[in-house]
Amino acid sequence: MDIGQILFVIFLLVVIIAILSSIKIVNTGYVYILERFGQFYKVLEPGWHFTIPFADFIRKKVSTKQQILDIEPQNVITKDNVKISIDNVIFYRVLNAKDAVYNIENYKSGIVYSTITNMRNIVGNMTLDEVLSGRDKINSELLMVVDEITDAYGIKILSVEIKNIIPPAEIQQAMEKQMKAERDKRAIILQAEGQKQSEIARAEGEKQAKILQAEAEKEANIRRAEGLKESQLLEAEGKARAIEAIAQAEAEAISKVNKSIIASGTNEVVIALKQVEALKEMAKGPANKLILPSEAVSSLGSIAALADILKEKEK
């Protein structure tokens, strides 16, 4: 092979290498910053791109995916002069790759320092208790401030989260004692509340028992009174029936006597005499007193006359 062929092969290889090197493949989730002759030319989006060999240069590969930036713990002094340690986690995304490359030397460092500085300013205006109970407030204020600063970098801050707030050891011990005292207090309160509820339930049970007992006694008294009433009614009804039976028997006896007298032929004079004899017998008793109406006394004379007539007829 002569020199001309060798040069041709070399030239061919250089052309092939130049063509291959001019093809740039950008993966999804990334963009490339392309410079031509040392100046920004354009941003290469995901896909195939052809560049000019030896003229175009890939300045930087920038990820457009959501990224996480973990900030180391930083010492911060609160408003009440307590030194605490706080660490943060930042979620962000590059929206403008050109600004992220050319407007700041290192946008990650810019995010970190902006977060630390503003966190110290925010926490420095809060007491320890406010810091411990105000994580959401700190996060929202940091997000608003840092996102406004990073707009110049083409960065969008999605979220700022505080991972840990670590107070000094002596304050931690005091907080633990306070928490223990608070737990003991809640336990005592719960125990007292439980005892109170138990006593209320027991008193309510006793009350219901007394009410039921009173109701039972009331019902028993009512039933007892009803039974006594029924007994008295039955007794009175029995006495009434007995009196009625006696009266009916006496009436029947009198009726029979009258019928027998009439059947034997005895007249009214005999009946009257019998009545007089009965009166005499009744008057014989020393403790008996007879009070006769005037009509009965006036009729005694006629009865005596009738008695004399009967005696003469017998003779």
C-alpha positions in Angstrom: 0.0 0.0 0.0 1.4 3.3 -1.0 1.4 6.6 0.9 -1.7 7.9 -1.0 -3.8 5.0 0.0 -2.7 5.3 3.6 -3.6 8.9 3.7 -7.0 8.1 2.2 -7.7 5.6 4.9 -6.6 8.0 7.6 -8.8 10.7 6.1 -11.7 8.2 5.9 -11.3 7.3 9.5 -11.1 10.9 10.6 -14.4 11.6 8.7 -16.1 8.6 10.3 -14.9 9.6 13.8 -16.0 13.2 13.2 -19.5 12.0 12.0 -19.9 9.7 15.0 -18.7 12.4 17.4 -21.2 14.9 15.9 -24.1 12.7 16.9 -25.4 13.5 20.4 -28.0 11.4 22.1 -29.9 13.1 25.0 -31.7 10.7 27.4 -35.1 11.4 28.8 -34.9 13.5 32.0 -31.9 15.4 30.9 -30.9 18.4 28.7 -27.5 19.4 27.4 -26.2 22.9 27.2 -24.5 23.3 23.8 -21.8 25.9 23.2 -20.4 26.8 19.7 -17.0 28.4 19.7 -17.2 29.0 23.4 -20.6 30.7 23.4 -24.1 29.4 24.4 -25.8 28.1 21.3 -28.9 26.1 22.4 -30.3 23.6 24.9 -30.5 20.0 23.5 -33.7 18.3 24.5 -34.0 14.5 24.8 -33.4 12.7 21.4 -30.9 12.7 18.5 -28.9 15.8 17.7 -26.1 16.6 15.1 -23.4 18.9 16.1 -20.4 20.4 14.3 -17.2 18.6 15.3 -14.5 20.8 16.9 -16.9 23.7 16.9 -19.7 22.6 19.2 -19.1 21.6 22.8 -21.4 20.2 25.4 -21.0 22.6 28.3 -23.0 20.6 30.9 -25.6 17.8 31.3 -28.5 19.0 33.5 -31.1 16.8 35.0 -34.7 18.0 34.7 -36.0 15.4 37.2 -37.1 16.2 40.8 -34.0 16.2 42.9 -33.3 16.0 46.7 -30.8 18.1 48.5 -29.9 17.1 52.0 -28.5 19.9 54.1 -26.2 19.0 57.0 -27.3 20.0 60.6 -26.8 23.7 61.3 -26.5 25.5 64.6 -29.1 28.1 65.1 -29.7 30.5 68.1 -33.4 31.1 69.0 -34.9 34.3 70.2 -34.6 33.2 73.9 -30.8 32.4 73.3 -31.1 28.6 73.1 -28.6 27.0 70.7 -30.3 24.3 68.7 -29.3 22.1 65.7 -31.6 21.9 62.6 -31.2 19.9 59.4 -33.3 20.3 56.3 -34.3 18.4 53.2 -35.0 20.3 50.0 -36.9 19.0 46.9 -36.3 21.0 43.8 -36.4 20.8 40.0 -34.5 22.6 37.2 -36.9 24.5 35.0 -34.4 26.6 33.0 -31.1 24.8 32.3 -29.5 27.8 30.7 -30.1 30.0 33.8 -29.0 27.2 36.1 -25.7 26.9 34.3 -24.9 30.6 33.4 -26.5 32.6 36.2 -24.7 30.9 39.1 -21.5 28.9 39.3 -23.1 26.1 41.4 -26.9 26.2 41.8 -26.8 23.4 44.4 -24.5 25.5 46.7 -26.8 28.5 46.1 -29.8 26.6 47.3 -28.0 25.3 50.4 -26.6 28.7 51.4 -29.9 30.5 50.8 -31.7 27.9 52.9 -29.3 28.1 55.8 -29.2 31.9 55.9 -32.9 32.3 55.8 -33.5 29.5 58.3 -31.3 31.3 60.8 -33.2 34.5 60.2 -36.6 32.8 60.7 -35.6 30.7 63.7 -33.8 33.7 65.3 -37.2 35.5 65.6 -38.8 32.5 67.4 -38.5 31.1 70.9 -37.6 27.4 71.5 -41.2 26.5 72.2 -42.4 28.2 69.0 -39.7 26.4 67.0 -40.6 23.0 68.4 -44.3 23.5 67.7 -44.0 25.6 64.5 -42.3 23.2 62.0 -45.0 23.9 59.4 -44.6 27.6 59.8 -40.8 27.5 59.3 -41.1 25.2 56.3 -43.6 27.4 54.6 -41.6 30.6 55.2 -38.4 28.9 54.0 -40.1 27.6 50.9 -41.5 31.0 50.0 -38.1 32.9 50.5 -35.8 30.3 48.9 -38.1 29.7 45.9 -38.1 33.5 45.3 -34.2 33.6 45.4 -33.7 30.5 43.1 -36.1 31.9 40.4 -33.0 33.7 39.1 -31.2 30.3 38.8 -34.1 28.7 36.9 -34.8 26.4 39.9 -38.2 25.6 41.3 -38.2 24.7 45.0 -41.0 22.2 45.5 -40.7 21.6 49.2 -38.6 22.4 52.3 -38.8 20.0 55.2 -37.1 20.1 58.6 -35.8 16.6 59.5 -34.6 17.2 63.1 -34.6 19.9 65.7 -32.1 19.0 68.4 -31.9 21.2 71.5 -29.0 21.1 74.0 -28.7 18.1 76.3 -29.8 19.8 79.4 -32.9 21.2 77.7 -33.6 17.7 76.4 -33.4 16.3 79.9 -35.7 19.1 81.2 -38.2 18.4 78.4 -38.1 14.6 79.1 -38.9 15.4 82.8 -41.7 17.7 81.8 -43.1 15.1 79.4 -42.9 12.4 82.1 -44.6 14.8 84.6 -47.3 15.5 82.0 -47.8 11.8 81.3 -48.1 11.1 85.1 -50.5 14.0 85.3 -52.6 12.6 82.5 -52.5 9.1 84.1 -53.7 10.5 87.4 -56.5 12.5 85.7 -57.6 9.4 83.7 -57.5 7.3 86.8 -59.6 9.9 88.7 -62.0 10.2 85.8 -62.4 6.5 85.7 -63.0 6.3 89.4 -65.5 9.2 89.1 -67.3 7.4 86.3 -67.3 4.2 88.3 -68.9 6.0 91.3 -71.4 7.7 89.1 -72.3 4.3 87.6 -72.6 2.7 91.0 -74.7 5.6 92.4 -76.9 5.4 89.3 -77.3 1.6 89.9 -78.3 2.1 93.5 -80.7 4.8 92.5 -82.3 2.6 89.9 -82.4 -0.3 92.4 -84.2 2.0 95.0 -86.6 3.1 92.3 -87.4 -0.4 91.3 -87.8 -1.4 95.0 -90.1 1.5 95.6 -92.1 0.6 92.5 -92.3 -3.0 93.6 -93.5 -2.0 97.1 -96.0 0.4 95.5 -97.3 -2.4 93.3 -97.4 -4.8 96.3 -99.4 -2.3 98.4 -101.8 -1.7 95.5 -102.3 -5.5 95.0 -102.6 -5.9 98.8 -105.2 -3.1 98.9 -107.0 -4.6 96.0 -107.0 -8.0 97.7 -108.3 -6.5 100.9 -111.0 -4.6 99.0 -112.1 -7.8 97.2 -112.1 -9.7 100.5 -114.2 -7.0 102.2 -116.6 -6.9 99.2 -116.9 -10.7 99.3 -117.5 -10.7 103.1 -120.1 -7.9 102.8 -121.8 -9.7 99.9 -121.8 -12.9 102.0 -123.3 -11.1 105.0 -125.9 -9.5 102.8 -126.8 -12.8 101.3 -127.0 -14.4 104.8 -129.3 -11.6 106.1 -131.4 -11.9 102.9 -131.6 -15.7 103.4 -132.6 -15.3 107.1 -135.2 -12.7 106.3 -136.6 -14.8 103.6 -136.7 -17.8 105.9 -138.5 -15.8 108.6 -140.9 -14.5 106.1 -141.6 -18.0 104.9 -142.1 -19.1 108.5 -144.5 -16.3 109.3 -146.3 -17.1 106.1 -146.6 -20.7 107.1 -147.9 -19.8 110.6 -150.5 -17.5 109.1 -151.6 -20.1 106.7 -151.9 -22.7 109.5 -153.9 -20.3 111.7 -156.2 -19.5 108.9 -156.5 -23.2 108.0 -157.4 -24.1 111.6 -160.3 -21.6 111.6 -158.8 -19.2 114.1 -160.1 -15.7 113.5 -158.5 -12.3 114.0 -159.7 -12.2 117.7 -157.6 -15.2 118.6 -154.6 -13.6 116.8 -155.0 -10.4 118.8 -155.3 -12.3 122.0 -152.1 -14.1 121.3 -150.4 -10.8 120.7 -151.6 -9.6 124.1 -150.3 -12.7 125.8 -146.9 -12.1 124.1 -146.8 -8.6 125.3 -147.5 -9.8 128.9 -144.7 -12.3 128.7 -142.3 -9.6 127.5 -143.3 -7.3 130.3 -142.6 -9.8 133.0 -138.9 -9.2 132.7 -137.6 -6.6 135.3 -135.3 -5.0 132.7 -137.8 -4.9 129.9 -139.8 -1.8 129.2 -142.6 -1.6 126.7 -143.4 1.5 124.9 -146.7 1.2 123.1 -148.1 3.7 120.7 -151.5 5.3 121.6 -153.3 3.4 118.9 -152.1 0.1 120.5 -153.3 1.2 124.0 -156.7 2.2 122.8 -157.1 -1.1 121.1 -156.4 -3.0 124.3 -160.0 -2.4 125.6 -161.6 -3.9 122.7 -159.2 -6.8 122.9 -160.1 -7.4 126.6 -163.8 -7.2 125.8 -163.3 -9.8 123.1 -161.5 -12.0 125.6 -164.5 -11.9 128.1 -166.9 -12.9 125.3 -164.7 -15.9 124.4 -164.6 -17.0 128.1 -168.4 -16.9 128.4 -168.8 -19.0 125.3 -166.4 -21.6 126.7 -168.5 -22.0 129.8 
